[in-house]
Amino acid sequence: MNIAKRLSQRKNNKLPMNGKVKKGFRTYCMIVIATVLAVCCFTVTAFAAEESGGNALTAINNLSTFIFGLIRAVGLILTGFGVVQIGLSLKSHDPSQRANGFLTLAGGVIITFAKEILNLIIGS
C-alpha cells in the first residue's frame, strides 16, 4: 500500500515551454502528420508496362545478362592482373608472387566463365 500512496503523491513537473517553442513543435507535428498521410493516402499502384514479349521474364533475363556482363568484365580484369603478376614473378624469380599470380589467373578465368559454369551445373 505504501508504494501506491507514493505513486499517487508524485507530481508531474512539465518542462517550461514558451510560445515560440510550442508553435514550432505544433508546426513540426503537423508536417509529420501531413507527410505520413500523403505517403499512406496518395500512393498509386504502378503496373509494369508490357514489353515486346509481353512477359516479365524478359526483363529479368535482360538484367541477368547485364549482371553477368559486369561479372565477366571483373573476371577479365583479374585474369589480366594474374598474367602481369606471373610475368613480374618470372622476371624477379619470386616463387610466392608466381603462386599468387597463378591463383589470381585461375580465379579470373573461373569468374570470367561463371555464367557458362552455372549453365553446365544447372543443365540448361
Secondary structure as the mmCIF struct_conf table of DSSP 4:
data_model
#
loop_
_struct_conf.conf_type_id
_struct_conf.id
_struct_conf.beg_label_comp_id
_struct_conf.beg_label_asym_id
_struct_conf.beg_label_seq_id
_struct_conf.end_label_comp_id
_struct_conf.end_label_asym_id
_struct_conf.end_label_seq_id
HELX_RH_AL_P HELX_RH_AL_P1 ASN A 2 GLN A 9
HELX_LH_PP_P HELX_LH_PP_P1 LYS A 14 PRO A 16
HELX_RH_AL_P HELX_RH_AL_P2 GLY A 19 CYS A 41
BEND BEND1 PHE A 42 PHE A 42
HELX_LH_PP_P HELX_LH_PP_P2 THR A 45 GLU A 50
BEND BEND2 SER A 52 GLY A 53
HELX_RH_AL_P HELX_RH_AL_P3 ALA A 56 SER A 92
TURN_TY1_P TURN_TY1_P1 HIS A 93 HIS A 93
HELX_RH_AL_P HELX_RH_AL_P4 PRO A 95 THR A 112
TURN_TY1_P TURN_TY1_P2 PHE A 113 PHE A 113
HELX_RH_AL_P HELX_RH_AL_P5 ALA A 114 ILE A 122
TURN_TY1_P TURN_TY1_P3 GLY A 123 GLY A 123
#
